[in-house]
Amino acid sequence: MILVLGVGIVGKAVIEYYLNKNQKVCFFDDQVKHLSDYPDVAFFDLREQEQWNKIELVIASPGFALQHDIIQEAIRRHISITNDIGLFLAQKRRGLNIGITGTNGKSTVCALLKYVLGNRAEIGGNFGVSPLNFQDVDFYIIELSSYQLELLEVEDLHDLEIGVIVNIYPNHLIRHGSFEDYSAAKCRILSAKNKFLGHCPLFQEPGWDLPKATIASKLPASKLFEKEEYQYAWGLIELILDVLNIDKNEAREKAASYEALPFRQQIIRTEPVVVINDSKSSNSIAVKQALKSVKDAIVWIAGGIDHSDWFDFDEYKNKIQKAFIYGTTSQELIDMCMKTGIKYEVFNDLQELTPKALDFCIENKIDLLFSPGYASFDQFKNFEDRGTKFNHYVDIYFKNIGL
């Protein structure tokens, strides 16, 4: 019997995959005990130890850490563990597999590559679609998080034609325990046949002797590619296109009409003040990129869960007139603000904070940047949920004041 951990997008795709193969499946989820869409798929009760004797394979969703009791018990019993990515790669479909990971910007590189390749490519993985649902195409673009990579065997990753690490900065340290373990998870993707690195200070250190993205002499003709992060993203795209033997001039022309993904320094309002939604920002590096992109000082909303590294934030303090702080990370941000001399206020949650920040912005005629710098899981499902709710709070505020 197959044990599926988690019944979100990944779990449901795995359940359907095995039901179509007429194999028996059970599931475990911390929040769900019954699946109305799959009434024959039973809940796996941890208290009934004899059930373990029936389990042949465990398929884990990204939300299940290696430290989870079920995964640890499977390891103790020498039961194989993988995820939907591993199942997909084992199918050895006819198209070429392209794996892309990184701390910041991996979704952008994936989406930009898909835009250039068009209908010849499918995109999924951490991008929000299980590869098990891919159609047969020439190229499979798989965004890979550290959570997904840590469950994949090196032999699985040999089936990647291309493996890309956009960058590596400290992130998800509560889950992984250390930057070294987080980096090791990311580096598993280097088992691919062709390996490329993006632009990152870490990659300048000895030992990272792999092809690295540079700013191309010709860039797609749009304002988006005036930003440094998009220039290096395009450098990675050109390295990939060389392997795929695709004309870079045609790709460059097509990329000129590419539009950024939502919640990446997205301007959601321009009057009476500019409001920027950068909910995707989950670490200090992403915040710095957002601050670089604004010309004048702004009000900054930040907070969430996990840890971020603010040790060299002094050079950005003049870009911030005031910080509005929320989340379980409040004390870490307070300490940073006190050290750098940034004025701040602290609130319980984003909903309470947003109208207060907007009041301050309008009164002082200053723009607002929502760039949290932390993971979202203390108060939201994910960064998309966080970004959507922030937009909603902003809309409510301006409706209430008649704008």
Secondary structure as UniProt FT lines:
FT   STRAND          2..5
FT   HELIX           9..20
FT   TURN            21..22
FT   STRAND          25..28
FT   TURN            36..37
FT   TURN            39..40
FT   STRAND          42..43
FT   TURN            46..47
FT   HELIX           49..54
FT   STRAND          57..60
FT   TURN            62..63
FT   TURN            66..67
FT   HELIX           69..76
FT   TURN            77..78
FT   STRAND          80..82
FT   HELIX           84..91
FT   STRAND          96..101
FT   HELIX           106..117
FT   HELIX           118..120
FT   STRAND          121..125
FT   TURN            126..127
FT   HELIX           131..133
FT   STRAND          139..143
FT   HELIX           146..149
FT   TURN            150..151
FT   HELIX           154..157
FT   TURN            158..159
FT   STRAND          162..165
FT   HELIX           173..176
FT   HELIX           179..187
FT   HELIX           188..191
FT   STRAND          194..197
FT   HELIX           201..204
FT   TURN            206..207
FT   HELIX           223..226
FT   HELIX           228..244
FT   HELIX           248..255
FT   TURN            256..257
FT   TURN            262..263
FT   STRAND          266..269
FT   STRAND          275..277
FT   TURN            279..280
FT   HELIX           284..293
FT   STRAND          298..305
FT   TURN            311..312
FT   HELIX           314..319
FT   STRAND          320..327
FT   TURN            328..329
FT   HELIX           330..340
FT   STRAND          344..346
FT   HELIX           350..364
FT   STRAND          367..370
FT   TURN            377..379
FT   HELIX           383..400
FT   TURN            401..402
//
